Amino acid sequence: MKRIGLLGCGAIGSLIAKAIDDGIVKAELAYVYDIDKEAALKLVDKLRGKPKVSEGMDEMLRDKSVDMIVEAASDDAVVEYLKPIIESGKEVLVMSIGGLLFPETRRIYEENLGKIHVPAGAIAGLDAIQAISLVGVDKIVLTTHKPPEALAYSEYFKNRGIDLENITKPTLVYEGPVEDALKHFPKSVNVAAALALYSRTGVLVRIVADPTRDKIVHEISVESKVSNLKIIVENVPHPDNPRTSYLAALSCIRRLQEICSS
Ligand SMILES: NC(=O)c1ccc[n+]([C@@H]2O[C@H](COP(=O)([O-])OP(=O)(O)OC[C@H]3O[C@@H](n4cnc5c(N)ncnc54)[C@H](O)[C@@H]3O)[C@@H](O)[C@H]2O)c1
């Protein structure tokens, strides 16, 4: 049975830990680590199995009996820990996919495809996009509709005088390449980052602040000489944790089931 160390004990990390604790994923959760130790302690309190609350990543990485790190923390954590995780000989599942788009992490990802797992997360169709990438994807456009309040964390709007609170109809508030979107919307680029990694091409990101919908909607358009794809995904929030999409959590848990059954 694989022994797992969890990096990040927030919304997604807690759902993953619970899936392991409930036996939905056949693995042992050996360690949890969070920069906010209280978050790690709170999570362990809710679990029947009692993983060790690690003082830092070094402890998990030194432990040779740990097979795999599950990252559910932040892009910064991916930038900081991807190299040491791979150097320690462990596999890693990455949820903060935007963290893999920086030149150094992207290089490590491309050189360690079998060891770095990237679940499809909140979208569908990545299998086809990956297949098409063998001959080349010509163009990908991702249009994401989000309630304005879900974008309020970004300084992008304040700096440009855009008042999200006064938006009353669907409004295109951002358009740019994924690498630029990553700088302005670090919490909103996982889907775009997954598309970029799986397609091996540039992705044009469009963000629509949409007060008319309560779901986050991703519209993906792919053009190639093999197929043209139109994918629309309407995601509901996770019933236990409205801060994350139900599909993203299920996608991660399903991927872990697969990895841990081998
Ligand atoms: N791939 C997808 O489809 C998908 C879906 C949802 C979330 N995510 C990503 O997964 C990550 C976690 O999401 P969440 O909703 O659970 O966030 P969250 O804010 O609820 O939890 C993140 C936790 O990680 C901890 N953390 C952050 N940086 C850290 C670091 N450098 N070292 C140690 N701990 C650190 C935080 O203290 C926090 O407790 C985010 O990066 C998010 O963008 C990806």
The ligand as an SDF file (V2000), in Angstrom:
LIG
                    3D

 44 48  0  0  0  0  0  0  0  0999 V2000
   -6.5320   21.3530  -10.4270 N   0  0  0  0  0  0  0  0  0  0  0  0
   -7.7190   21.8110  -10.0940 C   0  0  0  0  0  0  0  0  0  0  0  0
   -8.7010   21.6350  -10.8020 O   0  0  0  0  0  0  0  0  0  0  0  0
   -7.8650   22.5300   -8.7920 C   0  0  0  0  0  0  0  0  0  0  0  0
   -9.1130   22.6920   -8.2020 C   0  0  0  0  0  0  0  0  0  0  0  0
   -9.1980   23.3450   -6.9750 C   0  0  0  0  0  0  0  0  0  0  0  0
   -8.0360   23.8520   -6.3800 C   0  0  0  0  0  0  0  0  0  0  0  0
   -6.8490   23.7040   -7.0060 N   0  0  0  0  0  0  0  0  0  0  0  0
   -5.6210   24.2370   -6.4230 C   0  0  0  0  0  0  0  0  0  0  0  0
   -5.2700   23.4280   -5.3120 O   0  0  0  0  0  0  0  0  0  0  0  0
   -4.6300   24.2400   -4.3330 C   0  0  0  0  0  0  0  0  0  0  0  0
   -5.3770   24.0890   -3.0160 C   0  0  0  0  0  0  0  0  0  0  0  0
   -6.6920   24.5700   -3.1690 O   0  0  0  0  0  0  0  0  0  0  0  0
   -7.6200   24.7770   -1.9010 P   0  0  0  0  0  0  0  0  0  0  0  0
   -8.9430   25.2250   -2.3940 O   0  0  0  0  0  0  0  0  0  0  0  0
   -7.5180   23.5690   -1.0310 O   0  0  0  0  0  0  0  0  0  0  0  0
   -6.8860   26.0200   -1.1920 O   0  0  0  0  0  0  0  0  0  0  0  0
   -6.9400   26.4130    0.3700 P   0  0  0  0  0  0  0  0  0  0  0  0
   -6.5300   27.8280    0.4280 O   0  0  0  0  0  0  0  0  0  0  0  0
   -8.2230   25.9880    0.9730 O   0  0  0  0  0  0  0  0  0  0  0  0
   -5.7910   25.4930    1.0250 O   0  0  0  0  0  0  0  0  0  0  0  0
   -4.4360   25.6210    0.7350 C   0  0  0  0  0  0  0  0  0  0  0  0
   -3.6430   25.2360    1.9920 C   0  0  0  0  0  0  0  0  0  0  0  0
   -2.2730   25.1170    1.6180 O   0  0  0  0  0  0  0  0  0  0  0  0
   -1.4750   25.8110    2.5580 C   0  0  0  0  0  0  0  0  0  0  0  0
   -0.2680   26.3140    1.8550 N   0  0  0  0  0  0  0  0  0  0  0  0
   -0.2230   27.2710    0.9020 C   0  0  0  0  0  0  0  0  0  0  0  0
    1.0490   27.4470    0.4960 N   0  0  0  0  0  0  0  0  0  0  0  0
    1.8170   26.5780    1.2070 C   0  0  0  0  0  0  0  0  0  0  0  0
    3.2020   26.2930    1.2460 C   0  0  0  0  0  0  0  0  0  0  0  0
    4.0770   26.9550    0.4580 N   0  0  0  0  0  0  0  0  0  0  0  0
    3.6440   25.3320    2.0970 N   0  0  0  0  0  0  0  0  0  0  0  0
    2.7610   24.6720    2.9010 C   0  0  0  0  0  0  0  0  0  0  0  0
    1.4410   24.9130    2.9350 N   0  0  0  0  0  0  0  0  0  0  0  0
    0.9690   25.8540    2.0870 C   0  0  0  0  0  0  0  0  0  0  0  0
   -2.3550   26.9370    3.0850 C   0  0  0  0  0  0  0  0  0  0  0  0
   -1.9090   27.3480    4.3790 O   0  0  0  0  0  0  0  0  0  0  0  0
   -3.7340   26.2900    3.0870 C   0  0  0  0  0  0  0  0  0  0  0  0
   -4.0340   25.6630    4.3220 O   0  0  0  0  0  0  0  0  0  0  0  0
   -4.6630   25.6920   -4.8480 C   0  0  0  0  0  0  0  0  0  0  0  0
   -3.4380   26.0310   -5.4390 O   0  0  0  0  0  0  0  0  0  0  0  0
   -5.7680   25.6620   -5.8800 C   0  0  0  0  0  0  0  0  0  0  0  0
   -5.5680   26.6260   -6.9030 O   0  0  0  0  0  0  0  0  0  0  0  0
   -6.7390   23.0510   -8.1720 C   0  0  0  0  0  0  0  0  0  0  0  0
  1  2  1  0
  2  3  2  0
  2  4  1  0
  4  5  1  0
  4 44  2  0
  5  6  2  0
  6  7  1  0
  7  8  2  0
  8  9  1  0
  8 44  1  0
  9 10  1  0
  9 42  1  0
 10 11  1  0
 11 12  1  0
 11 40  1  0
 12 13  1  0
 13 14  1  0
 14 15  2  0
 14 16  1  0
 14 17  1  0
 17 18  1  0
 18 19  2  0
 18 20  1  0
 18 21  1  0
 21 22  1  0
 22 23  1  0
 23 24  1  0
 23 38  1  0
 24 25  1  0
 25 26  1  0
 25 36  1  0
 26 27  1  0
 26 35  1  0
 27 28  2  0
 28 29  1  0
 29 30  1  0
 29 35  2  0
 30 31  1  0
 30 32  2  0
 32 33  1  0
 33 34  2  0
 34 35  1  0
 36 37  1  0
 36 38  1  0
 38 39  1  0
 40 41  1  0
 40 42  1  0
 42 43  1  0
M  CHG  2   8   1  16  -1
M  END
$$$$
